[in-house]
Structures are given as structure tokens and as C-alpha cells.
Amino acid sequence: MVNLLRLGKKGRWQAFVWAAFGSALCSGASAEVAAWIRQWQDRAPDAAEIKIVSATSDVLAKNEVGRHLDIKAKAKVLTVERTEAGIKPGAVICIHYDLWNADDLLPGGTPIRIIATGDHLMAFIAKRDDDACFAPAAEGQSFVDAARR
């Protein structure tokens, strides 16, 4: 940590300029990433605010990197932003997906959230072909805390 008082007036000014430049650079990148994530969410066929009523996660496989999980949940639909599947407020829907959950952080995008009983989420989902359930449709941003949206 730099002691700004020891830098003198010129040094403090330079530190301020570099901090402002870095902040502007990062916020620009953040806005670009946010727009990209929003595109994924906008392409999801169904978007609804949900409350997870029950959720289970079963371990399908395990290795030195992490676990392969099978996630199943029942969720009550609170509001509907858009729907191709005909979701209605008050309905209880099934959510089913599987994912690899790494034990440690790995490089790459945000992993899909492991939903849990009681979660209040905005869900960007799509109807599965093989059953009557829904699956994530916006990668790691498929399930977002409803309060953050």
C-alpha cells in the first residue's frame, strides 16, 4: 500500500490520475461484459422471477477437479417477463440440469449457479426437449438474485 502523504503534491496527483484512468478502463470493460451477459439473457426463451420451493443435487461423478452434479428443483413462478412455453404466475415449474462443479476456481466464465431451496431468483431458462422441465439458457447468468436485477 502506498502512503499518499509521502508522495508529495505531484505524486498524489499522479496517483489520482492513474487511479481514475484504471477505474474508467475497468468500468468500460465491465459495461461491455454486462452488455454481453444481457444478450445471453435476452435470448433465453423464458424469463421469470421464481422462488425455489425444493431443490436437490446428486453427485453423478467425482474426480480430482470437482463433481458432476445433477440438479433438480421445483420453483413457484412469481412474475413472468417473457415466455415461449406459456409459463404463468403462480405455476410450479420443474428445473433440471447437470453441471461440473470445480472444487477450486478455474479460469473461464462464471459457472451455472447451484440453486437451493429458498432462493429468490430471476431465471433465464428454456424448456427441455426430453421432459417437462426447464434448463438454464444464459450460461452462468441463468439464475440471478432477484434483488440484484
N, C-alpha and C positions, 0 to 999 in steps of 0.2 A: 504494500500500500504506500502510495506517495504522500508525503506530508506537504500539503499545498502551501503552508506558511513558509516553508524553507525555499520554495521555488522563486520567490520574489514576484513582483508585479508582472513582468514579462512571462515568466514561467507559468504563473497561474492563468494568464490569458491564453497561452499556447495549450495548456491542459484543457481549458474550457473549449477552445476551438476544436481540438481533437475529439473530445467527448461529444460535442454537438454533431460533428461530422459522423462519428461512429453511430450515434443514435439515429441520425437521419438515414444512414445507409442501412441499418438493421430494420428500421420501420418500413422502408421501401421494400425490402426483401420480405418482410412479414406481410405487407399488404399484397404482394404478388402471390405468396403462398396461400394466403386467405382466399384470394380470388380463385385459385386453382382448386382448393378444397371445396369452395362454394359450387364450382362447376360440377364436381362429382355429386354433391348433394342435390343439385338442381336436376341432374339426370336420373336420379332414383325415381322409379315409377310411383312409389308410395312414400309419403312423408306424413308422420303423425306424432303427436305428443302422447306418450304412453306411460303407464305405471306398471312395473313388473310385479305381478301377483305371486308367481312362483318361478324358481329357476334351479336347474341342476347342471352340473358339469361333471362328465365322466371322463376318466383318463383312458384313451384308446391305445396309446403307446407312450413310451418314455425312453429317452436316450440321454447322452451326456450334455446336450444343448438345452433340452426342455421337455415339454409334454405335449402330446397331441390330444386336444380336448374336444369333446362332443358337448355342445351347449344346447339345452332345451329350456324354453321358458313359455309361460303364459303371461300375457300382458293385457291390461284393460286400456282401451283407446279413449283418451280424454278429448282430444281435438284432432281434426284432420286438416292438413294443409293441402294435400292433393292425393288422389288415389286412382289407380287404374284397376285395382282389384275390388273396388266397391267397399272399402273399409268405412265403417260408420262409428261415430262417437258412442261409447257405451259398450261396444262389442269387445269380446275377449278373443284375442288372436294368439296363434302359436308362432313362436320364433325358434328356428332350428338352424344351427351352423356348426362347423368344426373349424379349428384353428390350431396352429402350433404356438405354444406359449413358451417363450425363452425364459430360462432361469435368470439370466443376466441380460443387460441391454445389448442389443446387436445393432449394427449400422442398418439404416434403411428407414422406411416410413413408419408411421405410427401403427402399432398393431391394433387389430379389431378388439374393442373392449369386451371383457368378460362380464356380461350383465348379471346382476344379482337381485334377489328378492328385495323389493322396496325401492329400487332405482326409479327415479322420475326423469324420463329421457325424451328427447326429440329423436325419433327413429327414421332413418332413410333406408327403406327396405324394398324388397321385390318378392313377389310370390314365387315359391319354388315350384319346379315342374313335377317333382316326384311325390309330393304330398301337399297337404292343405296348409302348410306353414309358410312363414316368411323368412328371408335371409338378408344379411347386410348387403347394401347396394352401393355404399360410398366408402369402401375400404375402411381404414382406421377412423374415419369420421362418420361412420354409420350410426353410432349411438353417442349422442352428445347430451350432457347435463342440460335439462330444460331451462334451468335458471341462467345458464351461460349464453343461451341463444337469443 
